[in-house]
Amino acid sequence: MRVWTRRETAERLGVCQSLPNYWVKAWGPDSTHPFPQPVARVQMRTLKGFGQRQDAYLPAEVRAWFAHLPAAKRDRRSKVMKAAFARKAGVPIRFENRIAELEREVAGLRVMTRRASIAPLV
């Protein structure tokens, strides 16, 4: 069975090496588009001995996940934007409060008029 580590995933999909690490954190099991679960932990042999243990993923699952990633991003952004601009009934928007406050202040001001003529400075 052929598996990909996070580094191989980045190489095969043509993205930077740190991006699969971000995907695992940002698209966790509780998200709407969870990153595939690792199928094994592998330890690669290096020139100095054995390297660090790494999670390994099935290539078909990672490719399928990556193919649906743009739609998942779009859905996530639209949900965030809808939540950010949602207005609860009866709660005025911050700017409406500020405008009403300024209108009350302006209504309370007295208009000052100058009755004397202004002589030019010589």
C-alpha positions in Angstrom: 0.0 0.0 0.0 1.4 3.3 -1.1 1.0 6.2 1.4 2.0 9.9 1.4 3.6 11.8 4.3 2.8 15.4 4.7 6.0 16.3 2.8 5.1 14.0 -0.1 1.6 15.4 -0.1 2.9 18.9 -0.6 5.3 17.8 -3.4 2.5 15.9 -5.2 -0.1 18.7 -4.9 2.4 21.4 -5.8 2.0 23.5 -2.6 4.5 24.6 0.0 5.7 22.1 2.6 4.1 23.7 5.6 0.6 23.8 4.0 -0.4 20.2 4.8 0.4 20.9 8.5 -1.9 23.9 8.4 -4.6 21.8 6.7 -4.5 19.2 9.4 -5.0 21.9 12.1 -7.5 24.2 10.3 -9.6 21.4 8.7 -9.8 19.2 11.8 -12.3 16.4 12.5 -15.0 18.9 13.7 -14.9 21.0 10.5 -17.3 20.8 7.6 -14.5 19.4 5.3 -12.2 17.4 7.6 -8.7 16.4 6.4 -8.4 12.6 6.0 -7.3 10.7 9.0 -3.8 9.1 8.9 -3.8 5.4 8.1 -0.3 4.8 9.6 2.7 6.3 11.3 5.9 5.8 9.3 9.5 6.3 10.2 11.8 7.2 7.3 15.4 6.1 7.2 17.9 8.9 6.8 21.7 9.0 6.4 22.1 9.4 10.2 19.7 6.7 11.1 15.9 6.9 11.5 14.0 10.1 11.2 11.0 11.4 13.1 7.8 9.4 12.9 5.3 10.9 10.5 1.6 10.4 9.8 0.9 8.8 6.5 -2.3 9.3 4.4 -3.9 7.5 1.5 -3.2 9.4 -1.8 -6.7 8.8 -3.2 -8.3 10.3 0.0 -5.9 13.3 0.0 -6.6 14.0 -3.8 -10.3 13.8 -3.3 -10.1 16.1 -0.3 -7.9 18.6 -2.2 -10.3 18.5 -5.2 -13.2 19.7 -2.9 -11.2 22.2 -1.0 -12.1 25.3 -3.0 -15.8 24.7 -2.5 -15.3 24.1 1.2 -13.3 27.4 1.5 -16.1 29.2 -0.3 -18.7 27.8 2.0 -16.7 28.6 5.1 -16.1 32.2 4.0 -19.8 32.7 3.1 -20.9 31.4 6.6 -18.4 33.7 8.3 -19.5 36.7 6.3 -23.2 36.0 6.9 -22.5 35.7 10.6 -20.5 38.9 10.6 -23.2 40.9 8.9 -26.2 39.3 10.4 -28.4 41.8 12.2 -30.6 40.7 15.1 -34.1 42.2 15.2 -34.4 45.1 17.5 -30.6 45.7 17.9 -29.6 48.8 15.9 -26.3 48.9 14.1 -23.4 50.7 15.8 -23.4 53.5 13.3 -27.1 54.2 13.6 -26.6 54.7 17.4 -23.7 57.1 16.7 -25.8 59.1 14.1 -28.7 59.4 16.5 -26.3 60.6 19.2 -24.8 63.2 17.0 -28.2 64.5 15.9 -29.2 65.0 19.6 -26.0 66.9 20.2 -26.5 69.1 17.2 -30.1 69.8 18.2 -29.0 70.9 21.6 -26.4 73.4 20.3 -27.3 77.1 20.1 -26.5 79.0 17.0 -24.3 82.0 17.7 -24.6 85.0 15.5 -22.3 88.0 15.4 -24.1 91.3 15.1 -21.2 93.6 15.0 -19.5 94.2 11.7 -16.0 93.0 11.4 -13.4 95.7 10.7 -10.5 94.7 8.5 -7.1 94.6 10.1 -4.8 97.3 8.9 
